[in-house]
Amino acid sequence: MFGKQEEQYLKQQQVLRMSTSYKLNRNATKISIHRYEYVGGKKTVTKLCTLDFNTEHFEFPDSLSQLEQARALAWIDNQKSLIAEAYRVYAREGYVGGVPVVSESGKYNKKFKNEIGCNLNAPAYSFLGCLKGARKISMKANSANSIEFKKIIDDKQLPAISKCIISTLCQKLIADPEQMAHKALSDADIAQVVESNLLISKFITKMKINQAQVREDGVEKRVDDFFDELLNTPEGYLIGKRLKVGTLLTQRERPEPKPDPVLEDVLAPISEEEREIISTGMVTERFPHLDVNTPGSLIKGMRSQLSKR
């Protein structure tokens, strides 16, 4: 079905039939868009534009209707999705690098029939489903997607990953109010954290990285700022403590007792005479006018009376 804009064009040009095609070049770096028109049994082909396939934003020529642009974007997104999935599959099989193979002739396509993901039914000038030139690496990426982690590293997001790991572990700390905070993590959790730390630490050592120089660039402050913020949260408050989670959380929420301003004024050590008066219970007898329910006032008043003798 055509949109109104296309139908008007067809009527004006007396075109009996029209279609648009999209073609990837070899290695899938460019995409060309062509329009096929059939007038009086004669086919004409018009190249409308060539675009960078790997860009994020596409600028289409005015000769493409809005409907044609939407169809082009849908086709491009689908091709990009298929290519991204192929890289993930190859990464899980222990391969890195390589470029997408674009479907051409049947003879050309058959050269890749034994490659991972090859789809011999792929339309011409679309992604064939496999990569060429991918290199087998010695370490197989069983659990981590190396393609996604490459992007994480390129985007300088490794510290964010570490923060997410720490935050997730802290959520485990707070999960059970009856659990002892220092026993909330399982042995398996602790083993993973220690092993991960050793792996990174050993890599730093083997690479002979000058950590002191890196820390001077603000790294240490950013780490300290993160933990200062974390320790002010309920889950962060539990780190390193050895009581029940529920008890610690109640303790954290309990307001701190306000100091007695009068008592603060009399923090000098109690004299032997004062101690004897208090211990023998003779305060009310010797100083009946003093408020025995307010320690600060009591001691301050008692000292004032004793000083007058």
LINLINHU-V492143 format. One record per pair of residues at least 24 apart in sequence whose C-alpha atoms are under 10 Angstrom apart, sorted by sequence separation. I is the first residue (numbers start at 1). J is the second residue. D is the distance in whole Angstrom. If there is no record, write none. Layout:
# LINLINHU-V492143
i=(I & I)
j=(J & J)
d=(D & D)
This chain:
# LINLINHU-V492143
i=(13 & 14 & 15 & 16 & 17 & 28 & 29 & 30 & 53 & 101 & 102 & 103 & 104 & 169 & 14 & 15 & 16 & 18 & 20 & 28 & 29 & 30 & 101 & 102 & 103 & 274 & 277 & 13 & 14 & 15 & 16 & 17 & 18 & 19 & 20 & 21 & 24 & 28 & 29 & 53 & 54 & 90 & 100 & 101 & 102 & 103 & 10 & 15 & 18 & 20 & 23 & 24 & 33 & 53 & 89 & 90 & 100 & 101 & 102 & 103 & 166 & 15 & 20 & 22 & 24 & 25 & 35 & 89 & 100 & 101 & 102 & 165 & 274 & 10 & 24 & 35 & 100 & 101 & 102 & 266 & 267 & 270 & 274 & 86 & 100 & 101 & 266 & 33 & 86 & 99 & 100 & 101 & 263 & 265 & 266 & 85 & 86 & 98 & 99 & 100 & 101 & 262 & 263 & 264 & 265 & 267 & 271 & 274 & 98 & 99 & 100 & 262 & 263 & 266 & 267 & 270 & 273 & 97 & 98 & 99 & 100 & 260 & 262 & 263 & 266 & 97 & 98 & 99 & 260 & 261 & 262 & 263 & 265 & 95 & 97 & 98 & 260 & 261 & 262 & 263 & 96 & 97 & 98 & 260 & 262 & 263 & 266 & 95 & 96 & 97 & 262 & 33 & 95 & 96 & 97 & 90 & 94 & 95 & 96 & 89 & 90 & 94 & 95 & 96 & 87 & 94 & 95 & 86 & 87 & 91 & 93 & 94 & 95 & 20 & 83 & 85 & 86 & 87 & 90 & 91 & 93 & 94 & 95 & 31 & 82 & 83 & 86 & 90 & 91 & 94 & 95 & 82 & 83 & 90 & 91 & 93 & 94 & 95 & 21 & 79 & 80 & 82 & 83 & 87 & 93 & 94 & 20 & 79 & 82 & 83 & 92 & 93 & 94 & 19 & 22 & 78 & 79 & 91 & 92 & 93 & 22 & 76 & 79 & 91 & 92 & 96 & 97 & 20 & 21 & 28 & 75 & 90 & 91 & 92 & 95 & 96 & 20 & 24 & 28 & 92 & 94 & 22 & 23 & 91 & 92 & 21 & 22 & 91 & 92 & 181 & 184 & 24 & 28 & 90 & 91 & 92 & 9 & 89 & 90 & 91 & 181 & 182 & 88 & 90 & 91 & 181 & 182 & 6 & 87 & 88 & 89 & 180 & 181 & 182 & 183 & 5 & 6 & 87 & 88 & 181 & 182 & 183 & 5 & 6 & 87 & 88 & 163 & 170 & 174 & 175 & 181 & 182 & 183 & 184 & 4 & 5 & 6 & 87 & 173 & 174 & 180 & 181 & 182 & 183 & 184 & 3 & 5 & 6 & 173 & 174 & 180 & 181 & 182 & 183 & 3 & 4 & 84 & 159 & 163 & 167 & 170 & 171 & 172 & 173 & 174 & 180 & 181 & 182 & 3 & 84 & 159 & 163 & 166 & 170 & 171 & 173 & 174 & 179 & 180 & 181 & 2 & 3 & 170 & 171 & 173 & 174 & 178 & 179 & 180 & 181 & 2 & 169 & 170 & 173 & 178 & 179 & 180 & 181 & 163 & 168 & 170 & 177 & 178 & 179 & 180 & 181 & 167 & 170 & 176 & 177 & 178 & 179 & 180 & 167 & 170 & 176 & 177 & 178 & 29 & 166 & 174 & 175 & 176 & 177 & 27 & 28 & 29 & 174 & 175 & 177 & 27 & 28 & 173 & 174 & 177 & 26 & 27 & 28 & 26 & 27 & 28 & 174 & 26 & 27 & 174 & 25 & 26 & 24 & 25 & 26 & 24 & 25 & 26 & 23 & 24 & 25 & 23 & 24 & 32 & 31 & 31 & 28 & 28 & 26 & 28 & 23 & 24 & 25 & 26 & 27 & 23 & 24 & 25 & 26 & 22 & 23 & 24 & 25 & 22 & 23 & 24 & 21 & 22 & 23 & 27 & 27)
j=(37 & 38 & 39 & 40 & 41 & 52 & 53 & 54 & 77 & 125 & 126 & 127 & 128 & 193 & 39 & 40 & 41 & 43 & 45 & 53 & 54 & 55 & 126 & 127 & 128 & 299 & 302 & 39 & 40 & 41 & 42 & 43 & 44 & 45 & 46 & 47 & 50 & 54 & 55 & 79 & 80 & 116 & 126 & 127 & 128 & 129 & 37 & 42 & 45 & 47 & 50 & 51 & 60 & 80 & 116 & 117 & 127 & 128 & 129 & 130 & 193 & 43 & 48 & 50 & 52 & 53 & 63 & 117 & 128 & 129 & 130 & 193 & 302 & 39 & 53 & 64 & 129 & 130 & 131 & 295 & 296 & 299 & 303 & 116 & 130 & 131 & 296 & 64 & 117 & 130 & 131 & 132 & 294 & 296 & 297 & 117 & 118 & 130 & 131 & 132 & 133 & 294 & 295 & 296 & 297 & 299 & 303 & 306 & 131 & 132 & 133 & 295 & 296 & 299 & 300 & 303 & 306 & 131 & 132 & 133 & 134 & 294 & 296 & 297 & 300 & 132 & 133 & 134 & 295 & 296 & 297 & 298 & 300 & 131 & 133 & 134 & 296 & 297 & 298 & 299 & 133 & 134 & 135 & 297 & 299 & 300 & 303 & 133 & 134 & 135 & 300 & 72 & 134 & 135 & 136 & 130 & 134 & 135 & 136 & 130 & 131 & 135 & 136 & 137 & 129 & 136 & 137 & 129 & 130 & 134 & 136 & 137 & 138 & 64 & 127 & 129 & 130 & 131 & 134 & 135 & 137 & 138 & 139 & 76 & 127 & 128 & 131 & 135 & 136 & 139 & 140 & 128 & 129 & 136 & 137 & 139 & 140 & 141 & 68 & 126 & 127 & 129 & 130 & 134 & 140 & 141 & 68 & 127 & 130 & 131 & 140 & 141 & 142 & 68 & 71 & 127 & 128 & 140 & 141 & 142 & 72 & 126 & 129 & 141 & 142 & 146 & 147 & 71 & 72 & 79 & 126 & 141 & 142 & 143 & 146 & 147 & 72 & 76 & 80 & 144 & 146 & 75 & 76 & 144 & 145 & 75 & 76 & 145 & 146 & 235 & 238 & 79 & 83 & 145 & 146 & 147 & 65 & 145 & 146 & 147 & 237 & 238 & 145 & 147 & 148 & 238 & 239 & 64 & 145 & 146 & 147 & 238 & 239 & 240 & 241 & 64 & 65 & 146 & 147 & 240 & 241 & 242 & 65 & 66 & 147 & 148 & 223 & 230 & 234 & 235 & 241 & 242 & 243 & 244 & 65 & 66 & 67 & 148 & 234 & 235 & 241 & 242 & 243 & 244 & 245 & 65 & 67 & 68 & 235 & 236 & 242 & 243 & 244 & 245 & 66 & 67 & 147 & 222 & 226 & 230 & 233 & 234 & 235 & 236 & 237 & 243 & 244 & 245 & 67 & 148 & 223 & 227 & 230 & 234 & 235 & 237 & 238 & 243 & 244 & 245 & 67 & 68 & 235 & 236 & 238 & 239 & 243 & 244 & 245 & 246 & 68 & 235 & 236 & 239 & 244 & 245 & 246 & 247 & 230 & 235 & 237 & 244 & 245 & 246 & 247 & 248 & 235 & 238 & 244 & 245 & 246 & 247 & 248 & 236 & 239 & 245 & 246 & 247 & 99 & 236 & 244 & 245 & 246 & 247 & 98 & 99 & 100 & 245 & 246 & 248 & 99 & 100 & 245 & 246 & 249 & 99 & 100 & 101 & 100 & 101 & 102 & 248 & 101 & 102 & 249 & 101 & 102 & 101 & 102 & 103 & 102 & 103 & 104 & 102 & 103 & 104 & 103 & 104 & 125 & 125 & 126 & 125 & 126 & 125 & 127 & 123 & 124 & 125 & 126 & 127 & 124 & 125 & 126 & 127 & 124 & 125 & 126 & 127 & 125 & 126 & 127 & 125 & 126 & 127 & 131 & 132)
d=(10 & 9 & 5 & 7 & 9 & 9 & 5 & 8 & 10 & 10 & 5 & 6 & 9 & 10 & 7 & 8 & 8 & 9 & 9 & 7 & 6 & 10 & 9 & 5 & 5 & 8 & 10 & 8 & 9 & 10 & 10 & 9 & 10 & 10 & 9 & 10 & 10 & 8 & 9 & 10 & 8 & 8 & 10 & 6 & 5 & 9 & 9 & 10 & 10 & 10 & 9 & 10 & 10 & 9 & 8 & 9 & 7 & 6 & 8 & 10 & 9 & 10 & 10 & 10 & 10 & 9 & 10 & 8 & 8 & 7 & 9 & 9 & 8 & 10 & 8 & 9 & 8 & 6 & 9 & 10 & 9 & 9 & 8 & 8 & 6 & 5 & 7 & 10 & 7 & 9 & 5 & 6 & 9 & 8 & 9 & 10 & 10 & 9 & 5 & 6 & 10 & 9 & 7 & 8 & 10 & 10 & 10 & 9 & 6 & 5 & 9 & 9 & 4 & 7 & 10 & 10 & 9 & 9 & 5 & 7 & 10 & 9 & 5 & 7 & 6 & 9 & 4 & 7 & 9 & 8 & 6 & 9 & 8 & 10 & 7 & 4 & 7 & 10 & 10 & 8 & 9 & 5 & 7 & 9 & 9 & 8 & 9 & 10 & 6 & 6 & 8 & 8 & 6 & 5 & 9 & 9 & 10 & 5 & 7 & 10 & 8 & 8 & 4 & 7 & 10 & 6 & 6 & 7 & 9 & 10 & 8 & 6 & 9 & 10 & 7 & 9 & 6 & 8 & 8 & 10 & 9 & 7 & 9 & 9 & 8 & 9 & 7 & 10 & 9 & 7 & 8 & 9 & 7 & 9 & 9 & 10 & 4 & 9 & 10 & 7 & 9 & 7 & 8 & 9 & 7 & 6 & 8 & 6 & 10 & 9 & 7 & 7 & 8 & 10 & 10 & 10 & 10 & 8 & 5 & 8 & 7 & 10 & 10 & 6 & 6 & 8 & 9 & 9 & 9 & 9 & 10 & 10 & 9 & 8 & 9 & 8 & 9 & 9 & 10 & 8 & 9 & 8 & 10 & 9 & 7 & 10 & 9 & 7 & 8 & 10 & 10 & 9 & 9 & 10 & 6 & 9 & 10 & 9 & 10 & 7 & 10 & 8 & 7 & 9 & 10 & 6 & 8 & 9 & 10 & 8 & 10 & 10 & 7 & 6 & 10 & 10 & 7 & 9 & 6 & 8 & 6 & 8 & 7 & 9 & 7 & 8 & 10 & 9 & 8 & 9 & 6 & 5 & 10 & 10 & 10 & 8 & 8 & 10 & 10 & 6 & 9 & 6 & 8 & 9 & 9 & 8 & 9 & 9 & 7 & 9 & 6 & 6 & 9 & 10 & 9 & 9 & 9 & 10 & 8 & 8 & 10 & 10 & 9 & 9 & 10 & 5 & 6 & 9 & 7 & 10 & 9 & 10 & 10 & 9 & 6 & 10 & 8 & 8 & 4 & 5 & 8 & 9 & 6 & 9 & 7 & 10 & 10 & 6 & 6 & 9 & 9 & 9 & 7 & 8 & 6 & 6 & 9 & 10 & 10 & 10 & 9 & 7 & 6 & 8 & 9 & 8 & 9 & 8 & 9 & 5 & 6 & 10 & 9 & 9 & 8 & 7 & 4 & 9 & 10 & 10 & 10 & 9 & 8 & 8 & 9 & 8 & 9 & 6 & 10 & 9 & 6 & 6 & 8 & 8 & 8 & 9 & 5 & 7 & 8 & 6 & 7 & 10 & 7 & 7 & 9 & 9 & 6 & 10 & 7 & 9 & 7 & 9 & 9 & 9 & 9 & 10 & 10 & 10 & 10 & 9 & 10 & 9 & 9 & 8 & 8 & 10 & 9 & 7 & 10 & 9 & 8 & 5 & 9 & 10 & 10 & 5 & 6 & 10 & 8 & 7 & 8 & 10 & 8 & 10 & 9 & 9)
